[in-house]
Structures are given as C-alpha cells and as structure tokens.
Amino acid sequence: MKMNCIAVDDEILALKKIKRYADKIDYLNLLGTFDNALSTFSFLRENKIDLIFLDIQMDEFTGIQLLETIKDPPYVILTTAYDEYALKAYELDVMDYLLKPIPFERFVKAVEKVYARFLREATHKNHQTSGEVHQTATAPDYTFIKSGNKTVKVYFNKILYIEGMRDYLQIHTEDSKIMTLLNFKTIQEVLDPKKFIRVHKSYIIAIDKIDYIENNAIKIKNKLIPVSNSYKVPFFNMLNKKNFI
C-alpha cells in the first residue's frame, strides 16, 4: 500500500530534497510539490492525499494557516528551520516536526511513524466495511540506516543482532556489519517488538535467529550473547509466549 503525498515549501531546494528523499522510499507516492500554500487548495479538493510535508513560514499564507483552514486534513509532517513552533504543532496534532536541514534518517523515522498509523487505520477500515480483511496491510520489511557517508538499506529479516559499541551501534546481518551513530532507543522504534528484544544493555537480538540458549547466554551464529539480569524476565516471558516447550 502506497501513501499519496505532496510537499509544500517556498524554498525550491527544500522541495528538491524532500522529492529526493521520497523517491528512495517505495511506499511514498509524491504526487506534487508546491511553492506556496494557496496553490494546494484545489489540488487537495481533487486528489486523495494521505500525507503533506508542510513548511510553516511562507509568504501570504503560512503552513499553520493552511492547516487551520483545511477540513479533515491528511497526516501532516511539518518542516521548518525554526523550533519555536513546536507547541503549535502539538496543538494541531501533526505527526512529526522536522527541523531543517533535515537528515535522511530523521526523515525516514518520521514517515515510518506515519506509515505504521496509515496501515493500522487502513486495516481497521477494511474490518469495518467488510467484516474481514481482503487484503493484508503489511509494514515495510526494511529501513534505511545512516552509516558514515552512506545510507544503507537494511532488511529486518536479515538482522542477526545489534551490538552497542560506545558511541556506535553495530548491526550484524547475514551479509555484513553496519556501523551507525544511532542509539538503542532510536533503533528500537523501527524494530518489530515481536521479533526483536533487548537482552543486555549492549545487545538487541532477533528472536528467530537464536540457535540455542544455555544458562544466561544466547548463541547466534558464532556469537555468544549474554542475557543480563535486568532483561532476563522479559526475554524469557517472550519465549514462553512463542515456541517454547
């Protein structure tokens, strides 16, 4: 399932960046870009839009004024170079608030949040209208990770475990090792909690990649990963809910 989206910003370079970012994410369908808020009204009336990337400060008609004018607005991610609008954004119930210049990994985090909600609501509507889901909505099976000068596409089903290394995380996959400056809190926001669990202050593991468990250690491939006391109970509780005899 794709989300139809538009971008509204009076800075042409900002619009080009959002288009470049959106083109990298296969569930985003960017239908158009607009350099002023007023020009979007007729487009919104005639097209089904799921998400707007909306600049706040624009001449004549601001992004805030646009939001306050639209009846039943779609999901909104605000983009701005100023942080003083954060409270107003909260009042308008927007999905996220991105400060320029927008890093790609922050853009991805914002759209992943919107897409997860989009899928939940789409599934709920299918249940309401037909009593059963004819088409299963699934979340994306990958994410993009910033690693040095590269942005790497990482498939969740290839992740073995994630290891904390001082200021870095190292993501161990079936094919490679990826170093990133992300922290555990950020990476856990994009991981399925039914498939990944933290077992130590320095480790998150993929449950289906466990070879065996012995005492307080987990074997995955050639790595023995400790289970610390503070994470032991939730880890074994999760196993009891799965294939654990």
VEXVOVEX-475427 format. One line per 10 residues: number of its first residue (from 1); for each residue x, y, z of N, C-alpha, C, O, CB. Coordinates in pm, whole numbers, always signed. Each point is the difference from the previous one (the first is absolute). Glycine has a CB too. Layout:
// VEXVOVEX-475427
NUM = X,Y,Z,X,Y,Z,X,Y,Z,X,Y,Z,X,Y,Z  ...
This chain:
// VEXVOVEX-475427
1 = +84,-120,+0,-84,+120,+0,+88,+124,+0,+92,+14,+81,-275,-137,+41  +152,+214,-214,+76,+124,-9,-76,+115,+63,-123,+0,+4,+232,-84,-213  -35,+182,+259,-59,+124,+50,+21,+109,-103,+113,+28,-40,-73,-97,+280  -149,+132,-282,+9,+116,-88,+38,+121,+84,-62,+27,+103,-108,-124,-263  +271,+171,+114,+44,+114,+79,+36,+118,-90,+23,-16,-120,+61,-140,+297  -80,+274,-117,+47,+121,-67,+95,+73,+95,+2,-26,+120,-217,+45,-257  +294,+72,+80,+89,+84,+81,-29,+146,-32,-15,+38,-116,+194,-218,+120  -187,+262,+102,-29,+142,-15,+110,+78,+72,+17,-12,+121,-268,-30,-136  +325,+122,-62,+111,+76,+57,+37,+111,-97,+3,-23,-121,+84,-180,+248  -60,+323,-77,+36,+109,-91,+150,+0,-35,+47,+88,-72,-234,+46,+169
11 = +261,-232,-46,+141,-16,-37,+13,-115,-100,-29,-115,+33,+104,+204,+193  -32,-57,-347,+9,-101,-105,+99,-111,+38,-25,-117,-30,-31,+293,-140  +166,-139,+234,+99,-102,+40,-59,-97,+102,+31,-119,-3,+153,+283,-41  -268,-112,+134,-64,-87,+99,-95,-98,-68,-5,-117,+38,+23,+299,+135  -92,-135,-274,-90,-88,-74,+78,-109,-74,-42,-115,-6,-121,+305,-20  +277,-151,-31,+82,-99,-72,+53,-106,+95,+6,-118,-36,+59,+294,-130  -28,-135,+288,+51,-97,+97,-110,-98,+41,+25,-120,+7,+141,+289,+77  -286,-118,-58,-110,-89,+39,-33,-96,-114,-25,-118,+24,-68,+296,+129  +95,-129,-277,-27,-89,-114,+108,-108,-9,-30,-116,-25,-84,+305,-97  +239,-149,+141,+109,-98,-6,-15,-105,+110,+20,-119,-25,+132,+295,-72
21 = -186,-133,+216,-21,-94,+110,-120,-92,-28,+9,-122,+17,+90,+290,+144  -210,-109,-204,-122,-78,-23,+20,-105,-109,-56,-109,+8,-81,+307,+64  +216,-165,-172,+24,-95,-110,+76,-125,+47,-3,-102,-68,+6,+295,-90  +63,-185,+273,+75,-115,+51,-88,-97,+80,+43,-110,+34,+159,+255,-27  -324,-104,+24,-88,-80,+87,-117,-49,-83,-80,+79,-49,+147,+53,+255  -77,-264,-223,-91,-54,-100,-148,+15,+34,-84,-11,-89,+262,-147,+35  -212,+183,+181,-142,+15,+32,-47,+146,-5,-116,+28,+28,+135,-231,+113  +70,+295,-177,-38,+141,-17,-23,+30,-147,+86,-29,-84,+44,+93,+290  -244,-5,-237,-33,+39,-136,-18,+152,-1,-108,+51,+28,-5,-276,-79  +221,+297,+19,-3,+146,+2,-70,+50,-125,+55,-8,-110,+158,+18,+246
31 = -334,+43,-120,-81,+41,-114,+33,+140,-49,-28,+34,-115,-151,-181,+200  +238,+230,+2,+32,+135,-44,+71,+80,+106,-3,-35,+118,-193,+26,-265  +261,+118,+104,+64,+94,+92,-54,+139,-30,-27,+33,-116,+237,-177,+133  -225,+226,+87,-61,+133,-13,+86,+101,+75,+46,-26,+112,-279,-75,-133  +254,+217,-42,+85,+101,+64,-78,+104,+79,+57,+99,+46,+105,-134,-229  -296,+14,+198,-79,+85,+88,-123,-76,+46,-46,-92,-68,+128,+300,-49  -134,-170,+232,-110,-75,+60,-130,+17,-76,-78,-95,-11,+189,+122,+230  -137,+92,-273,-127,+27,-66,-24,-89,-122,-113,-36,-30,+130,+269,+110  +91,-268,-148,-14,-80,-123,-40,-144,+27,-32,-73,-94,+201,+219,-10  -169,-188,+230,-32,-140,+31,-148,-26,+17,-42,-115,-4,+262,+99,+111
41 = -302,+120,-87,-141,-22,+32,-74,-79,-106,-66,-100,+31,+72,+312,+95  +4,-169,-252,-72,-70,-106,+53,-142,-18,-76,-92,-28,+34,+311,-86  +174,-237,+131,+59,-133,-13,-55,-93,+109,-32,-116,-27,+241,+217,-74  -218,-50,+223,-52,-83,+110,-147,-34,-20,-43,-107,+43,+209,+213,+110  -243,-18,-216,-142,-28,-26,-17,-110,-103,-96,-78,+6,+42,+315,+51  +146,-243,-152,-16,-90,-114,+79,-130,+11,-17,-90,-82,-22,+290,-54  +125,-211,+236,+85,-119,+13,-2,-52,+143,-11,+76,+96,+157,+8,-282  -136,-216,+197,+7,-62,+132,+146,+2,+47,+87,-66,-58,-288,-83,+7  +226,+226,+155,+135,+14,+54,+3,-58,+141,-86,+28,+83,+127,+179,-223  +59,-289,+166,+13,-62,+132,+96,+76,+91,-12,-7,+122,-37,-212,-228
51 = +145,+292,+47,+105,+63,+80,+48,+129,-67,+20,+3,-121,+51,-229,+209  -54,+331,-8,+58,+125,-48,+129,+29,+76,+2,-3,+123,-231,+92,-184  +336,-63,-13,+121,+58,+58,-16,+151,-12,-1,+54,-110,+151,-257,+50  -163,+270,+173,-47,+139,-2,+97,+94,+71,+28,-16,+119,-263,-68,-126  +286,+182,-68,+81,+106,+61,-90,+93,+80,-117,+18,-35,+287,-32,-154  -118,+73,+294,-82,+87,+85,+4,+144,-48,-104,+61,-25,+147,-212,+217  +76,+206,-206,+13,+142,-33,+4,+21,-151,+101,-28,-64,+21,+67,+280  -233,+10,-271,-9,+32,-142,-71,+134,-15,-82,+36,+83,+80,-282,-146  +34,+318,-43,-62,+130,-24,-149,-14,-28,-44,-102,-53,+262,+187,-35  -293,+17,+123,-143,+13,-26,-85,-97,+82,-94,+42,+68,+152,+34,-296
61 = -26,-205,+221,-83,-100,+68,+93,-105,+59,+67,-71,-74,-264,+112,-83  +201,-51,+288,+96,-90,+65,-52,-143,+2,-118,-26,-25,+200,+217,+165  +9,-282,-109,-41,-139,+15,-100,-19,+112,-91,-82,-11,+311,+15,-77  -203,+142,+196,-95,-8,+112,-139,+44,-44,-99,-65,+34,+285,+108,+129  -194,+66,-238,-129,+48,-50,-64,-102,-94,-122,-19,+2,+203,+255,+20  +1,-301,-102,-54,-104,-89,-62,-112,+81,-110,-45,-30,+283,+102,-142  -102,-103,+274,-52,-108,+84,-130,+38,+70,-91,-81,+10,+325,+4,+23  -240,+201,+13,-119,+45,+72,-119,+21,-93,-114,+9,+45,+262,+99,+122  -122,-102,-298,-105,+23,-98,-56,-128,-58,-119,-9,-30,+226,+224,-22  -21,-316,+35,-42,-126,-64,-96,-77,+92,+25,-16,+119,+194,+6,-246
71 = -327,-36,+69,-91,-87,+74,+49,-144,-16,+27,-44,-111,-224,+205,+77  +207,-233,+145,+50,-138,+0,+134,-11,-73,+9,-69,-102,-246,-13,+110  +341,+148,+42,+131,-6,-67,+59,-140,+6,-32,-77,+90,+70,+316,-33  +47,-272,-155,+71,-129,+6,+107,+3,+109,+10,+98,+74,-53,-134,-321  +122,-70,+257,+114,+2,+90,+93,+113,-43,+13,+31,-118,-31,-281,+161  +83,+312,+57,+87,+113,-29,+133,-18,+72,+5,-32,+119,-205,+183,-148  +309,-130,-46,+133,+12,+57,+46,+143,-26,+19,+39,-116,+35,-288,+81  -35,+327,+139,+43,+138,-16,+151,+6,-22,+75,-75,+62,-265,+153,+83  +232,+11,-233,+143,+21,-26,+30,+148,+19,-69,+85,-55,+79,-281,-109  +92,+225,+241,+29,+140,+30,+145,+17,+44,+64,-94,+47,-303,+130,+17
81 = +289,+84,-80,+134,+32,+51,-5,+57,+141,+104,+35,+56,-29,+7,-291  -195,-32,+292,-17,+65,+130,-67,-97,+98,-93,-72,-36,+77,+300,-76  +64,-227,+236,-54,-94,+98,-108,+59,+90,-53,-70,+86,+272,-42,-91  -252,+240,-13,-98,+61,+91,-144,-39,-29,-92,+38,+73,+249,+151,-49  -178,-265,-132,-136,-40,-35,-36,-138,+55,-107,-52,-31,+125,+191,-174  +68,-197,+283,-23,-137,+48,-131,-12,+78,-75,-96,-20,+322,+62,+29  -276,+129,+78,-123,-5,+79,-122,+11,-90,-98,-72,+20,+218,+173,+175  -115,-12,-294,-111,+15,-93,-20,-128,-80,-114,-39,-28,+159,+285,+14  +63,-310,-23,-9,-127,-73,-71,-105,+83,-82,-77,-51,+293,+132,-72  -180,-58,+252,-66,-94,+91,-150,+27,+7,-80,-93,+0,+292,+75,+134
91 = -249,+144,-129,-141,+38,+7,-76,-41,-126,-119,-31,+6,+181,+223,+142  +8,-191,-261,-63,-34,-128,+2,-150,-27,-50,-45,-103,+118,+268,+17  -10,-300,+177,+1,-146,-8,+69,-50,-128,-48,-92,-65,-164,+89,+199  +324,+66,-169,+74,-48,-117,+79,-125,+40,+22,-26,+118,-5,+262,-213  +25,-313,-5,+68,-126,+27,+146,+18,+42,+51,-77,+81,-203,-28,-244  +218,+206,+108,+140,+23,+37,+40,+143,-37,-73,+71,-69,+126,-316,+36  +63,+283,+82,+48,+139,-10,+148,-9,-33,+81,-31,+87,-256,+123,+79  +211,-64,-291,+137,-17,-45,+69,+135,-14,-50,+91,-65,-14,-301,-53  +180,+222,+181,+78,+123,-8,+100,-8,-116,+71,-99,-15,-96,+133,+264  +28,+71,-330,+95,+8,-111,+139,+37,+52,+11,+71,+100,-197,-4,-257
101 = +291,-114,+92,-1,-95,-112,-37,-140,+48,+48,-45,+105,+128,+182,-223  -260,-205,+44,-56,-128,+45,+92,-115,-41,+19,-22,-120,-252,+115,+103  +291,-167,+112,+79,-119,-35,-92,-111,-53,-115,-10,+40,+287,+70,+136  -120,-141,-265,-83,-105,-60,-52,-98,+105,-116,-41,-7,+247,+63,-203  -46,-59,+307,-46,-98,+100,-113,+56,+85,-87,-75,+45,+316,-24,-39  -230,+231,+17,-110,+62,+75,-127,+3,-85,-111,-18,+52,+276,+158,+77  -149,-116,-258,-113,-4,-94,-62,-140,+0,-122,-14,+5,+230,+193,-147  -23,-281,+135,-48,-139,-2,-77,-32,+128,-106,-61,-5,+301,-4,-140  -141,+106,+258,-67,-25,+128,-139,+62,+2,-95,-62,+49,+318,+55,+65  -236,+128,-166,-130,+68,-2,-100,-72,-89,-114,-22,+40,+231,+238,+3
111 = -75,-253,-164,-95,-64,-92,-33,-143,+44,-110,-48,-26,+199,+190,-161  +6,-209,+252,-30,-134,+54,-113,+8,+103,-88,-86,+5,+328,+13,-45  -235,+177,+123,-103,+18,+101,-137,+22,-65,-101,-58,+41,+273,+153,+116  -174,-10,-260,-124,+28,-71,-51,-126,-71,-119,-30,+4,+189,+269,-35  +22,-311,-33,-42,-117,-76,-57,-110,+90,-96,-68,-37,+270,+123,-134  -115,-71,+288,-53,-100,+95,-144,+35,+38,-86,-89,+6,+319,+47,+82  -259,+168,-62,-137,+42,+35,-92,-12,-120,-116,-41,+14,+207,+197,+159  -42,-121,-290,-77,-12,-124,-46,-144,-21,-116,-25,-35,+246,+216,-64  -39,-287,+120,-35,-141,-18,-101,-47,+104,-93,-74,-32,+319,+35,-65  -207,+82,+221,-95,-39,+106,-140,+49,-33,-97,-74,+12,+281,+81,+157
121 = -194,+118,-211,-132,+58,-29,-60,-62,-126,-121,-17,-7,+192,+231,+117  +12,-247,-208,-51,-65,-121,-55,-138,+32,-105,-39,-51,+271,+166,-86  -95,-201,+222,-47,-132,+42,-130,+10,+77,-92,-80,-20,+328,-1,+27  -244,+179,+82,-122,+21,+79,-119,+32,-90,-110,-48,+23,+250,+128,+169  -118,+2,-295,-108,+36,-92,-46,-122,-78,-120,-17,-25,+211,+249,+7  +3,-318,-21,-38,-123,-72,-87,-88,+86,-96,-61,-49,+308,+72,-80  -180,-20,+259,-82,-79,+92,-140,+59,+12,-98,-74,+2,+305,+8,+124  -215,+198,-118,-129,+66,+19,-90,-16,-121,-121,-21,+14,+231,+183,+137  -53,-151,-271,-82,+1,-121,-38,-140,-47,-106,-17,-61,+216,+228,-1  -28,-311,+88,-28,-132,-55,-12,-111,+104,-43,-110,-31,+161,+185,-170
131 = -78,-44,+325,-3,-103,+103,+121,-91,-5,+21,-80,+91,-266,+89,-99  +325,+2,-97,+122,-77,-11,+98,+78,-86,-40,+87,-77,-85,-306,+103  +252,+188,-13,+103,+70,-76,+28,-80,-126,+47,-113,+6,+55,+211,+205  -131,-38,-327,+23,-68,-127,+144,+13,-44,+52,-85,-73,-289,+127,+9  +302,+64,+108,+140,+21,-37,+76,+37,+125,-30,+100,+65,-32,-25,-300  +161,-154,+269,+75,+24,+122,+98,+114,-19,+80,-2,-93,-104,-239,+154  +18,+341,+28,+93,+112,-6,+123,-35,+83,-12,-35,+118,-177,+201,-150  +303,-156,-26,+123,-36,+71,+93,+120,+7,+4,+84,-90,-28,-322,+14  +99,+244,+184,+98,+106,+18,+120,-27,-91,+20,-114,-41,-95,+151,+281  +154,+64,-273,+117,-22,-84,+97,-97,+66,+12,-3,+123,-38,+232,-218
141 = +94,-310,+12,+89,-104,+54,+145,+45,+6,+91,-83,+10,-245,-87,-99  +177,+301,+84,+136,+53,+6,-2,+140,+58,-106,+61,+17,+172,-201,-216  +52,+190,+229,+16,+140,+37,+131,+50,-60,+81,-79,-48,-215,+48,+264  +155,+161,-214,+126,+58,-47,+82,+45,+122,-53,+63,+91,-56,+12,-309  +235,-109,+218,+90,+30,+111,+116,+86,-51,+65,-35,-98,-128,-181,+215  +87,+327,-48,+115,+85,-33,+126,-64,+56,+9,-27,+120,-153,+235,-121  +242,-233,-87,+125,-61,+41,+115,+74,-68,+25,-21,-119,-137,-206,+152  +181,+314,+42,+104,+82,-60,-58,+91,-106,-95,+74,+27,+263,-253,+19  -113,+175,-165,-49,+82,-111,-109,-70,-81,-51,+56,-97,+274,+52,+87  -257,-229,+49,-100,-78,-74,-132,-8,+78,-3,+14,+122,+189,-147,-228
151 = -293,+111,+33,-129,-35,+59,-33,-140,-51,-24,-19,-120,-56,+264,+135  +78,-341,+75,-8,-141,-38,-140,-55,+23,-61,+23,+105,+304,-51,-48  -294,-44,-155,-129,-67,+13,+21,-130,+76,+79,-85,-41,-166,+188,-176  +16,-120,+328,+17,-117,+86,-134,-73,+10,-100,+57,+44,+286,+57,+88  -188,-240,-172,-120,-83,+11,-8,-58,+140,+96,-59,+50,-88,+4,-297  -124,+71,+311,-15,-47,+138,+25,-150,+12,+59,-45,+98,-224,+229,-59  +119,-261,-137,+12,-146,+12,+143,-51,-17,+26,-119,+15,-257,+102,-100  +325,+108,+54,+140,-40,-11,+82,+40,+122,+118,-36,+11,-139,+57,-258  -40,+52,+339,+72,+42,+120,+15,-118,+96,-97,-68,+32,+9,+304,-58  +209,-261,+70,+28,-104,+99,-8,+58,+142,-74,-50,+85,+222,-72,-251
161 = -71,+227,+188,-1,+69,+129,+61,+139,-18,+65,+28,-101,-49,-249,+227  -38,+306,-27,+54,+136,-1,+82,+18,+126,-44,-29,+111,-153,+118,-246  +318,-41,+115,+97,+9,+110,+37,+146,+28,+34,+74,-92,+55,-301,+32  -96,+268,+187,+42,+133,+38,+151,+6,+17,+60,-85,+66,-281,+122,+47  +282,+65,-175,+145,+15,+7,+33,+146,+31,+30,+78,-91,+5,-270,-73  -40,+228,+291,+23,+137,+46,-99,+95,-68,-120,-7,+28,+365,-44,+11  -197,+138,-127,-86,+99,-64,-69,-52,-125,-74,+73,-65,+223,+101,+156  -126,-301,-125,-53,-56,-123,-87,-122,+28,+4,-58,+109,+196,+143,-232  -280,-121,+23,-62,-131,-5,+57,-73,-119,+24,+60,-105,-237,+22,+216  +235,-212,-95,+39,-82,-114,-113,-100,-26,-34,-82,+85,+283,+108,-34
171 = -306,-16,-171,-110,-88,-38,+60,-118,-75,+58,+16,-108,-225,+177,+95  +154,-312,+71,+53,-122,-61,-112,-64,-80,-103,-40,+56,+271,+6,+132  -150,+22,-319,-99,-64,-85,+59,-129,-56,+115,-33,+26,-219,+257,-84  +25,-296,-19,+47,-123,-61,+110,+28,-103,+78,-89,-34,-303,-14,+71  +229,+228,-87,+92,+33,-108,+114,+93,+40,+105,+0,-64,-293,-32,-88  +168,+112,+257,+97,+106,+27,-10,+50,+143,-83,-45,+78,+73,+110,-318  +97,+31,+273,-4,+73,+126,-12,+148,-34,+76,+52,-82,+63,-230,+205  -233,+247,-59,-28,+140,-32,+18,+83,+126,-68,-23,+100,-93,-43,-284  +251,+162,+179,+22,+90,+112,-85,+125,-17,-10,+55,-109,+245,-142,+138  -298,+131,+80,-85,+118,-5,+6,+75,+132,+28,-59,+105,-179,-56,-270
181 = +125,+245,+159,-2,+83,+120,-135,-3,+71,-17,+66,+103,+187,+80,-209  -266,-222,+54,-130,-11,+67,+18,-61,+139,+95,-73,+26,-210,+48,-248  +21,+58,+312,+2,-63,+132,-106,-110,+8,-79,-16,-93,+160,+231,+196  -81,-290,+7,-93,-111,+13,-146,+47,-2,-85,-66,-61,+260,-57,+192  -204,+234,-67,-138,+50,+5,-53,+27,-141,-113,-36,-32,+158,+138,+258  +38,-39,-310,-44,+33,-135,-19,-125,-85,-98,-10,-73,+218,+228,+91  -27,-312,-10,-9,-120,-83,-119,-86,+43,-63,-64,-85,+311,+69,+51  -280,-7,+164,-112,-81,+46,-134,+53,-49,-97,-75,-7,+231,+15,+207  -140,+189,-234,-125,+57,-49,-39,-53,-137,-118,+6,-37,+169,+197,+169  +45,-255,-208,-33,-54,-132,+1,-153,-4,-34,-59,-103,+131,+266,+5
191 = -58,-270,+207,+3,-146,+6,-133,-55,+52,-61,+60,+89,+309,-54,-52  -292,-117,-92,-122,-66,+45,+26,-63,+138,+84,-89,+11,-158,+44,-253  +4,+90,+347,+26,-54,+134,-38,-147,+16,+36,-62,+100,-72,+291,-13  -35,-285,-185,-32,-142,+4,+114,-85,-58,+2,-122,+16,-244,+179,-35  +335,+11,-48,+109,-73,-66,+138,+33,+57,+94,-77,-18,-234,+74,-186  +151,+117,+271,+129,+43,+55,-17,+34,+147,-103,+54,+40,+177,+32,-265  +27,-117,+305,-9,+32,+142,+141,+32,+53,+100,-58,-43,-304,-93,+70  +208,+245,+65,+127,+33,+64,+25,-98,+113,-87,-24,+84,+61,+269,-145  +145,-301,+63,+33,-101,+101,+114,+45,+91,+35,-69,+96,-113,-108,-255  +136,+291,+127,+116,+50,+74,+12,+148,-33,-51,+44,-103,+171,-271,+100
201 = -54,+305,+88,+15,+142,-29,+74,+23,-132,-8,+109,-58,+7,-63,+303  +73,-148,-292,+79,+14,-122,-51,-85,-117,+66,-5,-103,+128,+55,+248  -310,-117,-130,-44,-90,-107,-152,+0,-18,-77,-4,+96,+276,-136,-49  -239,+144,-174,-136,-35,-43,+16,-122,-92,+91,-4,-82,-180,+247,+99  +1,-341,-1,+12,-120,-84,-128,-23,-80,-109,+41,+40,+269,-141,+127  -144,+32,-282,-114,-46,-78,-40,-137,+53,+81,-93,-2,-9,+225,-205  -194,-145,+254,-41,-123,+68,+9,-120,-92,+40,-108,+44,-191,+242,+100  +114,-119,-271,+1,-116,-89,+140,-41,-46,+16,-98,-72,-241,+167,-2  +327,+8,+116,+137,-36,-38,+74,-73,+113,+117,-33,-14,-114,+231,-138  -72,-223,+264,+62,-71,+113,+26,-145,-39,-89,-70,-47,-28,+222,+213
211 = +241,-197,-146,+34,-141,-22,-32,-81,+126,-64,-105,-7,+245,+171,-157  -134,-16,+278,-35,-65,+126,+26,+95,+116,+68,+101,-15,-14,-327,-82  -111,+192,+215,+19,+77,+122,+61,-93,+103,-49,-111,+22,-148,+266,-73  +304,-110,+113,+64,-81,+103,+32,+89,+120,+74,+98,-10,+24,-254,-165  -157,+119,+290,+13,+82,+120,-46,+143,-32,-115,+21,-38,+308,-166,+124  -106,+241,-71,-38,+139,-26,+69,+54,-126,+47,+114,-2,-81,-79,+248  +39,-118,-349,+64,+41,-125,-80,-53,-119,-61,-106,+6,+288,+110,+107  -224,+74,-221,-70,-34,-123,+102,-20,-110,+91,+82,-16,-296,+49,+87  +192,-239,-146,+92,-26,-111,-69,+38,-130,-106,-54,-33,+221,-135,+159  -54,+283,-201,-47,+36,-133,+121,-6,-92,+96,+75,+18,-284,+74,+71
221 = +183,-239,-187,+115,-24,-88,+122,-32,+87,-3,-94,+79,-92,+250,-259  +202,-80,+165,+121,-27,+78,+14,+94,+119,+110,+14,+55,-2,-97,-263  -217,+146,+248,+4,+99,+109,-77,-51,+122,-112,-48,-12,+132,+235,-157  +43,-175,+286,-66,-31,+126,-37,+132,+67,+88,+79,+35,+41,-299,-9  -258,+244,-9,-50,+129,+48,-56,-15,+141,-87,-84,+22,+34,+155,-259  +100,+8,+332,-47,-13,+139,-142,+54,+18,-42,+95,-68,+280,-76,+144  -311,-80,+16,-130,+51,+42,+18,+56,+141,+30,-76,+93,-161,-93,-238  +115,+298,+162,+22,+60,+131,-123,-15,+88,-110,-22,-50,+270,+185,-53  -142,-151,+233,-109,-18,+95,-116,+96,-23,-115,-38,+18,+283,-40,+146  -138,+200,-204,-106,+100,-16,-88,-27,-122,-112,+52,-8,+261,+114,+119
231 = -101,-247,-207,-78,-31,-120,-46,-145,-4,-71,-40,-92,+198,+216,-28  -87,-255,+219,-27,-144,-2,-150,-31,+4,-48,-82,-78,+267,+46,+191  -292,+101,-24,-142,-32,+17,-81,+30,-126,-72,-88,-47,+95,+137,+291  -14,+73,-302,-77,+23,-123,+42,-90,-117,-82,-36,-84,+54,+270,+159  +156,-270,-79,+46,-88,-107,-64,-137,+10,-54,-51,-98,+271,+176,+91  -213,-187,+126,-57,-133,+14,-153,+3,-2,-63,-98,-40,+265,+32,+172  -261,+176,-90,-145,+14,-14,-42,+0,-146,-101,-59,-37,+94,+187,+251  +86,-62,-297,-29,+2,-143,+15,-140,-60,-82,-42,-81,+160,+280,+68  +26,-309,+54,+17,-136,-52,-116,-89,+40,-44,-84,-79,+290,+113,+90  -298,-12,+110,-113,-81,+45,-126,+23,-83,-87,-87,-8,+183,+92,+237
241 = -105,+113,-291,-115,+32,-84,+20,-52,-142,-92,+3,-82,+48,+200,+222  +167,-251,-169,+30,-49,-134,+18,-152,+3,-63,-69,+79,+173,+289,-138  -24,-271,-29,+21,-145,-10,+100,-46,+106,+116,-29,-29,-165,+37,-219  +1,-15,+371,+87,-36,+112,-69,-111,+78,-103,+23,+63,+203,+213,-49  -43,-357,-18,-69,-115,+58,+61,-35,+136,-44,-95,+65,-9,+8,-296
